[in-house]
């Protein structure tokens, strides 16, 4: 499930250093293709996830509580499709993902069997990539509201999302070595970048269970709160993004952040950062943001579509 690194950016100041369209992907790499333009949340209905929307915030709930929301192929597919379509929705500025019942997600549904080889495994891997690493290319922030147990794949999914809020007593763990498996979900690459090399090695080599409170202390989640406050706190944070921040500013910030998380080219990052800042200054939202600050009111942001972003970030 490795993510191909982006091409090495050209030297700053060159004509090709300006934002450009992403490289063409090979056939079969993308199974879901939401219609161009932005749509509505009302029509989204799935077998294994629930989708709700209120005041710019969409909440996606993994809905297999009798199986502790463990992933099977259907839930992986449903979640991937929901995230992609919500990223295109007119009235969604931030997405919160949580779990029904007492768990967030207890990993893979082992009783259903792991797909090995053939189209089943390919479809599973495509869905997994869509709901994790491909979210880095989305413009909409995703907050994981970890309301209960999150182990194995139930934890490698949310570490790929933007912000994580966990229940203080939630049980978390990268338990692969305790199941005779090896880490997956790009956790070997991503986890050291979140918590540091030594802590990442301890968590991955021991496969031990740790609490949401400890996860906050090590920086794996941004905050730990009482279990009953996980979803309200996550929605409140999402609503702050939805109301207080400009859509284009958030989209550009998120996309550039992940682009340069994978790059060591500091000069190129600085050059593109400056170019995007100048682009933002020319947009109506810059004037609106300043006016709202002076007048002590909520901003009235421009509704920005994918095609309204700079070419290299669409």
Legacy VTK file of the C-alpha trace (Angstrom):
# vtk DataFile Version 3.0
C-alpha trace
ASCII
DATASET POLYDATA
POINTS 314 float
0.000 0.000 0.000
3.024 2.256 -0.477
2.388 5.728 -1.821
4.517 6.693 -4.779
6.545 9.799 -3.938
5.881 12.925 -5.982
8.367 13.881 -8.697
11.345 15.949 -7.539
10.323 19.624 -7.896
12.318 21.769 -10.362
14.657 24.522 -9.155
12.907 27.625 -7.760
12.363 30.382 -10.265
12.148 28.082 -13.267
9.035 28.165 -15.427
8.190 24.612 -14.470
8.361 25.422 -10.760
4.829 26.813 -10.857
1.958 24.594 -9.636
1.220 21.899 -12.168
-1.318 19.179 -12.664
-0.657 15.947 -10.746
0.910 13.114 -12.744
-1.376 10.740 -14.639
-2.102 7.585 -12.685
-2.056 4.154 -14.205
-5.309 2.520 -15.251
-7.021 0.672 -12.457
-5.368 2.746 -9.723
-8.612 4.581 -8.957
-11.854 2.660 -8.678
-14.130 5.449 -7.429
-14.690 8.502 -9.591
-17.214 10.948 -8.074
-18.819 13.208 -10.635
-17.013 16.442 -11.388
-18.250 19.431 -9.449
-19.662 19.304 -5.964
-22.760 17.403 -4.938
-25.132 16.793 -2.015
-24.754 14.701 1.143
-28.431 13.777 1.246
-28.110 11.022 -1.361
-25.286 9.143 0.415
-26.407 5.778 1.794
-24.245 2.749 2.615
-24.514 -0.723 4.126
-21.848 -0.317 6.797
-21.363 3.413 7.433
-23.760 6.202 8.372
-23.390 9.728 6.993
-24.852 12.841 8.602
-24.250 16.528 7.949
-24.915 19.686 9.942
-23.612 23.232 9.489
-20.708 22.342 7.256
-19.595 19.284 9.241
-20.166 15.742 7.962
-20.040 12.872 10.448
-19.228 9.393 9.143
-19.939 6.552 11.574
-18.523 3.058 11.117
-21.670 1.059 11.765
-20.890 -2.564 12.557
-21.097 -2.334 16.367
-21.824 -6.050 16.773
-18.406 -6.690 15.162
-16.700 -3.764 16.969
-16.685 -1.983 13.590
-13.963 -4.296 12.287
-13.142 -3.816 8.629
-14.362 -6.165 5.971
-14.277 -5.432 2.253
-17.716 -3.788 2.306
-16.907 -1.373 5.110
-13.575 -0.467 3.502
-15.360 0.245 0.224
-18.177 2.202 1.870
-15.799 4.378 3.891
-13.588 5.146 0.897
-16.555 6.111 -1.259
-18.097 8.270 1.476
-14.885 10.223 2.069
-14.327 10.846 -1.632
-17.886 12.038 -2.203
-17.964 14.211 0.915
-14.798 15.893 -0.296
-16.840 16.986 -3.337
-19.984 18.035 -1.457
-21.132 21.660 -1.630
-21.990 21.965 2.043
-19.134 20.031 3.699
-16.107 21.871 5.096
-14.822 19.232 7.518
-15.365 15.486 8.079
-15.502 13.634 11.415
-15.132 9.830 11.453
-16.188 7.822 14.512
-17.498 4.369 15.433
-20.888 3.109 16.587
-21.080 1.407 19.964
-18.166 0.880 22.329
-15.343 0.657 19.765
-13.916 2.905 17.104
-12.579 -0.005 15.056
-11.031 -3.231 16.347
-9.038 -3.876 13.176
-9.844 -6.437 10.488
-12.796 -8.821 10.720
-10.752 -12.012 11.065
-13.848 -14.210 10.925
-14.459 -12.914 7.420
-11.021 -14.031 6.283
-8.287 -11.884 4.793
-8.387 -11.640 0.985
-5.202 -13.090 -0.489
-4.466 -12.562 -4.154
-6.735 -11.918 -7.094
-9.370 -9.244 -7.567
-10.625 -9.448 -3.973
-7.289 -8.409 -2.518
-6.792 -5.732 -5.185
-10.216 -4.236 -4.435
-9.493 -4.333 -0.695
-6.155 -2.580 -1.153
-7.637 0.061 -3.444
-10.329 0.833 -0.882
-7.774 0.987 1.924
-5.534 3.371 -0.013
-8.482 5.565 -0.979
-9.538 6.001 2.653
-6.025 6.632 3.983
-3.174 7.949 1.846
-5.420 9.366 -0.872
-7.048 11.598 1.741
-3.820 13.615 1.672
-4.866 14.772 -1.797
-8.326 15.845 -0.605
-9.066 19.452 0.276
-11.403 18.641 3.188
-9.861 18.061 6.653
-10.692 14.738 8.332
-10.866 14.375 12.120
-10.813 10.931 13.737
-13.080 10.803 16.798
-11.649 7.682 18.444
-14.448 6.867 20.853
-13.199 3.421 21.874
-10.862 0.590 20.963
-8.692 1.223 17.888
-6.179 -1.510 17.112
-4.363 -2.774 14.041
-6.016 -1.435 10.919
-8.402 0.411 13.222
-5.448 2.629 14.139
-3.515 2.721 10.856
-6.529 4.365 9.209
-6.845 7.363 11.576
-3.099 8.053 11.749
-3.360 8.879 8.031
-6.038 11.508 8.713
-5.417 15.087 9.727
-6.442 15.376 13.395
-7.183 12.761 16.058
-9.231 13.078 19.263
-9.359 10.010 21.520
-11.229 8.832 24.582
-8.920 8.902 27.602
-9.646 5.248 28.359
-9.690 4.017 24.751
-7.433 1.015 24.085
-5.108 1.620 21.150
-2.388 -0.536 19.649
-0.371 -1.515 16.597
-0.790 -5.190 17.484
0.573 -6.765 14.295
3.602 -8.503 15.835
1.332 -10.075 18.457
-0.716 -11.653 15.678
2.240 -13.029 13.746
1.899 -10.254 11.167
3.927 -7.187 10.204
2.843 -3.523 10.326
0.787 -2.272 7.389
-1.111 0.834 6.336
2.134 2.782 5.820
2.590 2.818 9.595
6.321 2.036 9.319
6.803 5.281 7.386
4.243 7.492 9.102
4.425 6.567 12.788
8.047 7.769 13.357
7.037 11.101 11.844
4.204 11.421 14.361
5.810 10.246 17.611
9.552 9.947 16.898
11.745 6.959 16.114
12.195 5.511 19.611
8.530 5.655 20.593
7.444 4.302 17.199
9.809 1.345 17.522
8.529 0.551 21.009
4.903 0.586 19.855
5.554 -1.450 16.707
7.979 -4.017 18.147
6.021 -4.750 21.327
2.566 -4.432 19.780
1.408 -3.348 23.233
-1.914 -1.737 24.075
-1.846 1.857 25.328
-4.532 4.324 26.392
-5.889 7.365 24.622
-4.420 9.457 27.437
-0.944 8.048 26.721
-1.501 8.572 22.992
-2.050 12.276 23.667
1.088 12.479 25.794
3.202 10.993 22.987
1.583 13.186 20.311
-0.203 10.411 18.426
-3.528 12.168 19.051
-3.974 15.901 19.562
-6.107 15.554 22.673
-7.683 12.969 24.975
-11.069 13.631 26.566
-13.681 11.635 28.511
-15.357 9.071 26.274
-18.703 10.873 26.155
-16.989 14.060 24.987
-15.050 12.582 22.044
-17.606 13.195 19.308
-18.819 16.595 20.644
-15.205 17.801 20.972
-14.390 16.586 17.459
-17.476 18.215 15.967
-16.707 21.462 17.792
-13.204 21.434 16.328
-14.600 20.649 12.874
-17.124 23.476 13.160
-14.334 25.892 14.070
-12.645 24.975 10.787
-15.932 25.207 8.889
-16.852 28.656 10.203
-13.576 30.408 10.914
-11.328 29.406 8.001
-11.428 30.094 4.269
-12.096 26.969 2.150
-9.332 27.697 -0.359
-6.825 28.520 2.380
-7.508 25.230 4.160
-7.378 23.185 0.951
-4.064 24.694 -0.148
-2.534 24.396 3.323
-3.479 20.726 3.622
-2.327 19.749 0.144
1.018 21.556 0.416
1.614 20.201 3.917
1.426 16.590 2.765
3.275 17.272 -0.476
6.286 18.560 1.423
6.016 16.032 4.239
7.390 13.631 1.627
9.973 16.008 0.172
13.391 17.138 1.363
13.493 20.074 -1.072
13.251 23.005 1.341
13.879 25.631 -1.351
11.075 24.351 -3.549
8.730 24.270 -0.555
9.563 27.870 0.295
9.089 28.985 -3.321
5.688 27.325 -3.704
4.596 28.520 -0.264
5.313 32.111 -1.294
3.544 31.678 -4.624
0.416 30.335 -2.912
0.496 33.194 -0.380
0.551 35.709 -3.226
-2.297 33.857 -4.940
-4.384 33.974 -1.742
-3.787 37.715 -1.351
-5.483 38.289 -4.699
-8.656 36.383 -3.748
-11.832 37.894 -2.322
-11.521 35.804 0.838
-8.388 37.689 1.905
-10.302 40.971 1.990
-13.282 39.260 3.652
-11.100 37.707 6.344
-9.580 41.073 7.232
-12.986 42.791 7.224
-14.550 40.121 9.452
-11.662 40.448 11.912
-12.054 44.231 12.109
-15.848 44.040 12.406
-15.741 41.189 14.957
-18.071 38.895 12.984
-17.955 35.497 11.303
-16.526 35.666 7.772
-18.746 35.078 4.755
-16.379 32.893 2.760
-16.497 32.186 -0.954
-17.696 28.685 -1.881
-14.637 27.268 -3.622
-14.787 24.321 -6.005
-11.961 22.025 -7.033
-11.555 23.916 -10.301
-11.136 27.218 -8.427
-7.864 26.144 -6.822
-4.480 26.729 -8.486
-3.948 24.214 -11.279
-1.339 22.083 -9.508
-3.550 21.600 -6.440
-6.835 20.552 -8.014
LINES 1 315
314 0 1 2 3 4 5 6 7 8 9 10 11 12 13 14 15 16 17 18 19 20 21 22 23 24 25 26 27 28 29 30 31 32 33 34 35 36 37 38 39 40 41 42 43 44 45 46 47 48 49 50 51 52 53 54 55 56 57 58 59 60 61 62 63 64 65 66 67 68 69 70 71 72 73 74 75 76 77 78 79 80 81 82 83 84 85 86 87 88 89 90 91 92 93 94 95 96 97 98 99 100 101 102 103 104 105 106 107 108 109 110 111 112 113 114 115 116 117 118 119 120 121 122 123 124 125 126 127 128 129 130 131 132 133 134 135 136 137 138 139 140 141 142 143 144 145 146 147 148 149 150 151 152 153 154 155 156 157 158 159 160 161 162 163 164 165 166 167 168 169 170 171 172 173 174 175 176 177 178 179 180 181 182 183 184 185 186 187 188 189 190 191 192 193 194 195 196 197 198 199 200 201 202 203 204 205 206 207 208 209 210 211 212 213 214 215 216 217 218 219 220 221 222 223 224 225 226 227 228 229 230 231 232 233 234 235 236 237 238 239 240 241 242 243 244 245 246 247 248 249 250 251 252 253 254 255 256 257 258 259 260 261 262 263 264 265 266 267 268 269 270 271 272 273 274 275 276 277 278 279 280 281 282 283 284 285 286 287 288 289 290 291 292 293 294 295 296 297 298 299 300 301 302 303 304 305 306 307 308 309 310 311 312 313
